[in-house]
Amino acid sequence: MQFVQNFPFFCILLTLICAVITSVLKGAAARRMTVFVIGAVTAMTAAVAAFTLSTGQSYVYLMGHFPAPWGNEIRAGALESVVMLVFCLVILFSFMGGLHKSILQIEASKYNIYCIMVDLTLLSLLALVYTNDLFTGYVFIEINTIAAAGLVMIRQNGKSLVAAVRYMIMNLLGSSLFLIGVVLLYTITGHLLMANLHESIAALAASGEYRVPLTMAAGLITVGLSMKSALFPFDTWLPGAYSNSTPTASAILSSIVSKGYIFLLVKVYMRVFGLDVIVSLGVCDVLFVFGAFGMVMGSINAVRAKTTRMMIAYSSVAQIGYIYLALGMGSVGGVLCALWHVVAHSATKSMLFISSAEMDEASGGTHLRADLRGCFYRSPLAASAFTLGAANLVGIPLLSVFMTKLLLANEALAAGGRHTAVALAVLAISTLLNAQYFLGTATELFIPRRDGQQGQAVRIGALAAVGLIGFIALNLILGFFARDILAALADGLARFA
């Protein structure tokens, strides 16, 4: 084993150690420790991605001295490392981009707690992406839930506390359903490691035994993770949580916390049950229906939203719908489309939250969309980043989400029957609604105010500028090199089962 193959374990261990150290630090020291650990994990993840892409292989890392089925394992390949690299970059740019706002919005004595929550979020995402054990996935789902709730309530005002309570109620219910599904699988098969589960489930599916319990387990796991990732209609907690958090927390929650659950769901489908079994159990048909409703209803609510942050929050419901509609296709191409959108949406949505916070400040502290007119003249970098993100989510060619819509349309045409008509219809409706609220808002940023008073230009802090420039670069890279990155994801997915 080469030394670089230890890096996924090192990332998890380093993040956990730094979270403990941060608990005794204050203010600037806690911030520096968090930036250090995110940067170090990003560098090690990039090294793992380079190794797995160059060798074309994935590998299993044994945790401790006990082999399967008693020991615990993590698994790294091109798919895991590329997705995790994007997650790390999003956390890094989000933390830097919202740093100044978080200092102002969070009580100084609690700032180290905020940094601990960011560290634990990164820790849980690493585990969810790399774990090869279903129960370990549950443990880090709970850590992720607690950390995310802490990020929501850290502002300590009424709205954020209410949003955090709603978040905890819905997400703990989702975790409970996931755990019951895992218990059912363990009762049937006697295994928790994904490879062992897959062998047992394949044999049971071939023999026709335990079909009802397998369907129950798949359904419970799917519903649990759907609730946690805000699939419509389980999205009632989302607008309050995203719109009342700090800009960094909103960016992290909307971009990668929900995507960590989706990535785990893909692992359950591909590496535990097998996609053929999932399709035979009828799970994909249900996902298709709810994904289609989510695409439309999330977009309609975004059109109705009065504030920029609420509009972006409801847009996330629609984008989650895209992912579940793609999974509902029940094909490898649909899974690949879902994974691509996980990456594309993560990079874009975080940029929108960070840039909207800067635009609100440049427009007198407002949160209303109507007050952002002419914002480009007051904050050109933030307005440019927002416009790029808006254009991306609408699906402008040469940007990353255009590839999502192209892949989704291709899969819909290949599926045939009612899937084709429904998928193409909701894709068209959602795209038109996206254009109405995103391009409508972005256009207003470049139109001078009618009174001729554009306001004073507001200087963005250096770290916020670095964060926004980093997001712009990441989104352009995902768009311009979409074919190469998609090929890497496809290769990783082929080796995923």
N, C-alpha and C positions, 0 to 999 in steps of 0.2 A: 504494500500500500504506500502510495506517495504521500508526502507530508501535507500537500494541499487538500487531500481527502479528509483530513481531520478538521478542516475549517468550519463545516456546519456545526459540529459539536463545540468547537471553540467559540463560535458566535453565540450559541445558547448560553454557555457557561460564563462568558465575559459579560453578557447583558445582565445575567442574574447577579453576578458579583457587583457590577457597577450600580445596579438598582439598590443593593444593600448599602454600598458606600454613600450613595446620594442621600440616604436617609439621615445622615449626620452632617451633611453639608448645608450651606445656606447660600441663597441668592446667586451671585455670579459664579461661585464655585460649583454649585449644582448645575447651572447652565453649561459650564465648560465641560463637566463630566458627561452630561447627556450628549453634547455635540461630539465629544471624543468617542463615545461608545457607538453612536450612529455612524460616524465616519469610519471607525475601525471595522464594524460589521459590514458596511457597504464595500470596503476594500476587499475583505475576505470573501464576500459573496461574489464580487467581480472575478476574483481568482478562481473560485469554484466554477463559475459560468464559463470562463475561458478554458478551464481544464475539461469540463464535460463536453463543450462544443468542439474542442480540438480532437478529443479522443473518440467522441461519438458513443460514449458508454455511460451508464448509470451504475451506481454501486450502493450497497447496504453497509452501514456502519454499525457495528455491534456495541451497544451500551453496556459495559460491564463484562463479566466473564462467562455469562450464561447464554448459550445459543437458543435458537427457536426450539420449541414454542414457549420456553420459560423466560427468556431474556427480552430486553427491549431494544428496538432498532430505530435508526433514522435512515432515510433513503434520499440520495441526491442524484439528480440527473439534469439534463439540459432544461427540461420543463420547469422543475423546481427552482433551479438556480437563476434562470432568466426572469421568472415571475418575481422571485424574492429580491433580485437586484432592482427591479422597478419599484417594488414596495419600499426598499431601503432609501432609494433616491427621493421618493415622494415624502417619506418621513423627514429626511434631512432638509429638503427645500421647504417643507411645511413648517418645521420648527424654526428655521432661520427666517422665513418670510413673516411669520407671526410673532417673532420674539419680542419686538418693541411693544406690540399690543398686549401680549400676555403679561409683561412687566407692569403695565398700567392697570390691567383688569384683575390681577390676582393679588391677594394680600401677601405682603412680603414674607410673613412668617410661615406661609403655606406654599411658597414657591417650590421648595424642594419636594413637596408631596406631588405637585404637578409634574415635575421632572421624573419622579419615580413612576408615575402613571404612564408617561411616554415610554420609559424604559421597559415597563412590563408589557405594554402594547407591542413593542418591537419583539420582546421575548416570546410572547404568545404567538405572534405571527410566524416567527421562525419555527416554532414547534409545530404549528398547524400545517405549514408547508412541507416540512421535512419528516414529520413523524411517520412511522410505518406500523404504528400500533393504535388501534381504535380507541382504547380507553385513555391512552395518553392524550389523544385528540380531545376527549371530553374534559380532561383536567385543564388543558390550556384554553379550551372554550370558556371555562369558568373564570380563569385568570383574565382572559381578554374582556369578558363581560364586566368584571369588577373594575379593571383599569379604565375601560371606556366610560363607565358610569362616573368614575372619579373625574375624568376629563370634562364631563358635562357639568357636574355640580361644583367644580372648583371655583367658579365665579361667585358663588355664595349669594345669589340673589333669588327672589321668589320664582321667577320663570325658569331659571336653570335648575333649581331644586325640584320643581314639579316635573320638568322634563326628565331629570335623572330618575325619579321614582317611576315614571311611566316606562322609561327605558329598562329599568331593572325588572319590573313586573313582566313585561312582554318577553324579555330576553331570558329570564330565569324559567319561564314557562317553556320557551323553546329548548333550553338546555335540558329540562326535565324530560321532554319528549325524546330528545336525542339519546339520553341515558337509558330510557326504557327500551328504545330500539336496540341499543348496544347490548343490553342485558338479554333481550330475546335472542339475538344472534349468538351470544355466548352460551345460552342455555341449549340452543339447537346444535351448535358446532363444537363447543368446548374450546374455542380459540378467540384470541384478540388481535394477533398479528395479521396484517392484511393479506399476506401471501397465503397463510394457512386458512384464513377465512374463505378466500377465493376458491381454493381447492375443494373445501367442504361444501360450499354453496353450489359450485358447479356440479358436483356429484349429486346433491339433493335435487337440483333443478332437472338433471337428466333422468332421475328416477321418479320424479313427480312427488316426492315426499315433502311434507311440511310446507306446502305451497301457501297456505293461509298464514302461518306464522312468518314466513319469509316476506309475504306481501305486507303484513303488519309492521315488521321491522323496517322495511324499506320506506313505507309510508310515514312512520313515526320519525325516522331520521330526516326524511325530506321535509316534512312539515316543521320540525324543530329548527333546522338550518334555514328554511325559508322565512320563518318568523324573525330569526336573528339577522337575516340579510335584508329584511324589509320588502319582501315580495308582496304585492297587492293581493289581498286586503289586510295584510299584517303590518301595514306601514304607519299605523296611527301614532306610533312613538317617534317616528323619524323627523317630521318638520320641527317639532319643539326642540329635540336634541341637537339638531344641526344648526338651527338658527339662533339658539341662545348660548352656545358655547363660545370659547375664544376662537379666533380665526384658525389657529393651529389645530385645535381640537376638532373643529368643524371639518377642516381639510383631511385630517387623519381618519376621522370617523366615516366620512362619506366616501373616501377614496379606497381605503385598504382594510379597515376593520370588517366591513361587510364582505369584502372580497376574500378575506381569509376564510370565512365560513363557506363561501361558494367554492373555493379551491378544495376545501376538505370534502364538500359534497361531491365534487368531480372525482376525487380519490375514492370515495365510497362507491360511486357508480362504476368506475373503471377498474379499480384494484381490489374491491371487496366482492361486489355482486357480479361484475361483468356487464357490459352495456346490453348484451343480448338478453340477459335475465331481467334487467330493469325494464326493457321494452316489453318483454313478455308479461310482466306483472302489471302493466298499464300505467306505470308511474309517469312516463313521458307524456302521455295524453293529458294528464292533469296539469303538468307543468306548462304545456303548450297553451292551454286555456287561460290559466292565471297569468302567464307571461304576456299574452295578448291583451288582456284586460289592464294589466299594469302599464303597458306601453301607452295606452290611450288615456287611462284615468290619471296617471301621473302627469302627462302633458296637459290635460285639461286643467288640473289643479294649479300647475305652474303658470298657465295663462291667467288664471284668476288672482294669483298672488300679487299683493301690493308692494311687498318689500323685495329687494334684490336677493337677500339670503334665503327668504322663504321660497322664492322662485327657483333658486338653485337647488334647494332641498327637495322640492317636489319633483324637479327634473331627475333627481337620483332615483325616484320610484320608477319613472319611465325607463331609465337606463338599466335598472335591475330587471325590468320586464324584458328588455332585449336579451339579456343573458339567459333568463329562464325560458324564453321562447326558443332560443337556439338549442338549449338542452332538451327541450320538448320535441325537437325534431327526431330524437332517438337515433342519431347517426354520429359517426366519428367526425364528419365534417361539421355537424352542429356543435359538438363538444369543442372542437377547435375554434369555431366562431365565438363561442362563449368565453373561452380562455383568452382569445385575442381582445375581446371587449373588456374583460377584467383588467388587462394591462392598459388599454387605451383610455378607458374611463377613469382609472386610478390617476393617471398623469394629468388628465384634463380637469376633473372635478375639483381636485385640490387647488389647482391654479385659479379656478373661478372663485373659490372662497377667499383665498388670500388677496386676489386683486380686487374683489368686491369690497373687502374691508378697507383697503387703501382708498378706493373711490368714495366710499361713504365718508371717510374722514376728510377727503379733499372737498367734499360737497357740504361741509358744515356739520358733519356728524349725523346726517340723515341715514335712514335705512330704506326710504321710499324710492321706488324705481323712477317715479316722475321727477325727482329732484336731481337726477344724474345727468340731465341735459348739459352738453358742453363740457363734460368731465375730462375729455382728452386735453383740453387747454389748461386744466388745473393739475392733472396727474397723467401725463402721456404714457409712462411705462405701464401703470396699472390698467389704463384703458386699452392699451395695445394687447396686454396679456389677456384681459377679459374678452376682447374681440376675437383673438385667436381661439380661445376656448369655446366661445359661442359658435364660431364658424365650424369648429371641429365637431361639436355635438350635433349640429345640423346635418353634417355629412358632406362638407365641401370637398371635392376631389383633391388628392395629394395629401390629405390629412388622415389621421389614423382611423377615426370613426367611419369614414367613407368605406374603408376596407370591411368594417363590421357589417355595414348595410349591404355591401356587395356580396359578402359571403352568405349572409342571411337570405338574400334574394336567390342566390344560386341553390342553396339548400332547399328553399321553398319550392323552386321549380323542379328540383330533382325528386322531391317527396311526392308530388302529384296529389290528385284528389282535393279534398277540402283543405288540407294543410296549405296547399299552394295559394288558394284564393284568400284564406284568412290571413296568412302570414304577409302576403303582398299588400293586402288592404290595410292592415294595422301598421305596416311599415310606412306606407304612403301617408296615412293619417297622422301618425306620430311625427314624421318628418315635416309635414306642413305646420303642425302645431309647434314643433321645435323652432322652425323658422320664424313663426309669429312672435314668440316671446323672446327668443335669444337674439335673432337678427334685429328685431324691433328695438330691443334695449340697446344693443351694440350700436345701431345707427344713431340713436339719440346722443351717444357720447361724443359724436363728431359734429353735431349740429349746434351752432352758437345759440345762446339764449336770446329770446326775442327782445329783452331789454338792453341787450348789448353788454351787460355786466357778466363777464365770464368768471369773475372771482380771481383771487390770487393763486398762482401756481404753488402747490404744496410739495415740499421736498421730501422724497421717500428716504427713509433710513438706509444706510449702506447694506445691512443684513437683509432687509426686506427686498432691496433691489437685487441682491445676489440670489435670493430665493425665487423671485419672479423671473429673472433671466435664466436661472437653472430650469424652471418649469417650461419656459418658452423653448429652450434648447431641447429638452427632453421630448416635448410634443412634436417638434419639427423632426427630430431623429426618428420617432415612431412613425411619422407620416412618410418621410422620404425613404426610409429603409424598411418599410412595412413588409415588403416581400421577403427580405432576408430574415427578419425577426420572426415572421410567420412560419418560414421554413424551419427555423430552429425549434419553434414551439411544436410544429407538426412532427419533427423528428423525435423530440422528447415525448410527445404523446404516443407515438408508435412504440416506444420502449417503456411506456408507463404501466401497462397491464402486467 
